[in-house]
Amino acid sequence: MKKYVLFCFLLINVTLFAQTNKEIIKESTSYFYLDSSGNFNGEGALFIKKKIVESQFLLLGEQHEIHAIELFVERLIPYLKENGYNHYAAEIGPVASRKLMELKLQSVSLKSYYEKYIPQINMTPFGFFSTIEEEKTLEKLMKYDIAIWGIDFENYGSYLSIIDMLYENSDKNKISKQLYQSLYSYVTSEYKKGENNFNPALMNNLLHSKEMSVFLDLTDNEINNFIKEQFKLSLEINHQLTLGYWHKRVENMKKNFAEYYHSEKAKEDTVKVIVKLGAVHTARGTSFSGNIEIGNMIYELANINRAKSFSIITFPRYIENPITGKTEDVADEESKELLGCVDSNQWTVIDLNKLKTLSIRYNITLSKNINSYIQKYDAILISPETKYSIKIIEN
């Protein structure tokens, strides 16, 4: 009898610890698909929906301008609204967020607004919201009365549009059209300098331009003061980025988020926010720059509130090459172990918290790459085979 008990004990332990990396990754993976009506179906969808309901903050750390990811976000908006998410934090500046909402309230297409600037600077003014898919997301946000928080600096391509805003809001008796046109021409010429559609000296030149200084002084009024403050700050941040200094941008994102949050906290008992940024910004801990990013601040804010945050990193594994038209596997070698269960025909969800729990239970040491994902995010969301987003206006 004792031998039988000992045998059963050993058998249980062998079974318990016989799990492999591949098996626990598979056990942590689920799937879902979007049907023709835009509904989410499958175990993976139930998992994400449950986390949305439980959380105060949903962080989507994305690879930018991917068709399937933007479609996922746009289709998710009604469910987010249903569950109390009234705010959408985006990787644009506060001036840009106001302008985008204003354009859509006036039923102005982004293409018609961008057409003035793209021929001159070969880029859109806001950096993001430059694709057809993003414009649909913007329209859905407005339809469901979800406010956009612009928590980043004003994009490199925004300077001409900001000059236009300042001039339009100004007393034309104080500022001459000649000064406006002269400054506009100067800034346009500065954009055309440099290589690869980028002039690293542009920001510093504008910060020290006497013509710009005179123009800003003459456009002084209550409406313009906020725009000017953001304009100058954005020039400073972008200039520092060209020198390799990331800190001012990170701190500005945190400051802007905190200001929006505290403003809404006075009106709502629980401020629920969708945070859609590049994945580097939504991570817990430090980014490649060595700075503690806004994702970590939001995680800590949820802790302070005795609430929850849920952080997803999302990207494709299989994507169409726009030149050859062929689908390519873009996963790097160190990620292929983790992405081994990806289904190219469905959305794949990897629950990183479950993966960590299984790793501990079965005494399995995961790779440094997998551990990095676990430390920074709660889940990985991999799109089905997809393509890059379509530009509103091709540059």
Residue, then its C-alpha position, 0 to 999 in steps of 0.5 A: m500500500k505504501k509503495y502504491v501511495l508513493f508511486c501515485f505521489l511521484l506520478i502526480n509530480v512528474t505530470l505536474f512538472a512535465q509541462t514545457n514552455k510551448e504548452i504553457i504558452k498554448e494554455s495562456t492563448s485564446y482566440f476571437y474573430l470579428d463577424s460581418s456585423g462587427n461583433f466580437n466572437g470567441e474566448g479571447a473576446l470574452f477575456i478582453k471584455k471582462k477586463i474592460v468591465e473590471s478596469q478603470f484604464l484600458l491601455l492599448g500599446e499599438q504598432h502604429e498604422i495597422h489596418a486590423i488594429e485600427l478596425f479593432v479599436e473602432r469596433l470596440i468603441p460602443y462596448l467601451k462607452e457602454n461600460g463607462y469609458n468617456h475619454y480617449a487619450a491619444e498620441i497627439g497634442p492638446v491643440a490637435s485634439r481640440k481641432l480634430m473634434e472641432l472639424k468633426l463637429q462641423s462635419v469637415s473631412l480630414k482630407s479637405y483640411y489636410e489638402k492645404y498643408i500636404p503639398q507644402i510640407n509633405m505630411t499631415p498636421f497632426g502626425f496621427f489621424s492621417t489614415i482612413e481607418e483613424e478618421k473612422t475611429l475619430e468619427k465613432l468617438m464623436k458619435y459616442d460622445i467620447a472626448i479626445w485627450g491630446i496628451d503629447f506635444e504638437n507634431y512636427g507637421s503642425y506648425l503651419s496649421i498652428i500659425d493659421m489658427l493663431y492668425e484666424n483668432s487674432d484682431k486683424n487690426k493688430i496683425s498685418k496679412q503681410l506679416y502672416q504671409s511672410l512668416y508662413s513662407y519662412v516656415t514653409s521654406e524651413y520645412k523644405k530643408g534637411e533630408n528625408n522630409f525632416n529638418p532637425a534645425l527647424m524647431n530651434n530656428l523657429l524658437h529664435s526667429k524674430e519674425m515668429s516672436v513678433f507674430l506671437d506677441l501680436t496674436d496675444n488674446e485669451i483664445n490664442n494664449f493656450i495655443k501659443e503655450q503649447f506651440k512653444l512647448s512643443l518646439e522645445i520638446n521636439h528640439q530636445l528629441t533631435l538631441g536625444y533627450w526624451h525626458k521632457r516629452v515623457e514628463n509632458m505626457k504625464k502632466n497633460f494626462a494628470e490635468y485632463y484627469h483631475s479636470e474630469k474627476a471633479k465631474e465624474d465619480t470614476v473617470k474611465v479612460i482608453v489610452k491608445l499610444g505607441a507600445v513604448h509609452t504604455a509599458r510598466g517600468t522604464s522604456f528604452s530611453g531609461n525614462i519611466e513612461i506614462g503607462n507606469m504612472i497610469y498603473e500606479l494611479a489605478n493602484i492609488n484609486r484601488a482600481k485596476s488597469f489593463s495593458i495590452i500590447t498589440f501588433p501583427r505577425y503577418i502583414e502584406n508587403p505594400i510593394t510586393g503584395k505578398t504576406e510576410d512573417v514580421a516576427d523576429e527570431e526571439s519572439k517566435e517562441l512566444l508567438g508560436c500559437v498565433d492563428s493568421n486567420q483570427w485574433t490571438v490573445i496571450d494572457l501574460n499574467k496567466l503565463k507567469t502563473l503557469s511558469i511559477r507553478y511548473n517551475i519553468t524559466l521563460s526567456k528574457n524576451i518573454n519575461s520582458y513582455i510579462q513585466k511590461y504588459d498584461a496581454i498580447l493581442i496579435s491581429p490576423e493577417t493584415k495590411y498597413s493602413i490607407k493614407i487619407i492623402e498619399n504623400 
